[in-house]
Amino acid sequence: MHIKLDDLSGPEIRELLEEHLATMRSQSPPESVHALPVEGLRKPEITFWTAWDDGELLGCGALKELNSQHGEIKSMRTATRHLRKGVAAALLGHILGEAARRGYRRLSLETGSMDAFEPARQLYVRTGFAFCGPFADYVEDPNSVFMTKEPLTGERRSERCPLYAETEPASAGECVRAFVSLIRADGEGSLFPREPALRG
């Protein structure tokens, strides 16, 4: 597998991103779809990579700089025929390495709360991400789950769900269900305070 920077000009990546957007729109209401089209990914603050094997596109992923200390993972997608082959894990590792190289203190992401997103959530949990509140311009949404990894070097964060007691383990799916239930019951949208701006 070879991971390389991509300028988003090739037909293969355009097709994969169109598939990605179509899938997101089929699984989430319009207001909860945060996947970006090709034009939205062509921004100076976004770096985009694709994974290839013998000329075949395996998947893609991107890193968006929110500020000098905080990055966001975007557009993680594995081609359907290459699911469960370690493509997403390889891309995630590559993005984590780049974020650490840049000196980011924190790396965050938004993903879906539905069962279809459970494999992605499990991957992030295994990699040391923890559930958190909305960051950047996101708002609390029962269809979204927010995760973060901080710091990017040193010991791995606990995989325990913060919504359960210390003595009660939980899978990523159980934690998401508890998280979504609390959001739906929270009329004021105040489960998590808005994060302060990080100084550059």
FENRAWO-V71128 format. One record per helix or strand of 3 or more residues. SS is the DSSP state (helix for helix, strand for strand). FROM is the first residue (numbers start at 1). TO is the last residue. If there is no record, write none. Layout:
SS/FROM/TO ; SS/FROM/TO
//
This chain:
strand/2/5 ; helix/11/27 ; helix/30/32 ; helix/38/41 ; strand/46/53 ; strand/56/67 ; strand/70/78 ; helix/80/82 ; helix/87/102 ; strand/106/112 ; helix/115/126 ; strand/130/132 ; strand/144/150 ; helix/172/185
//
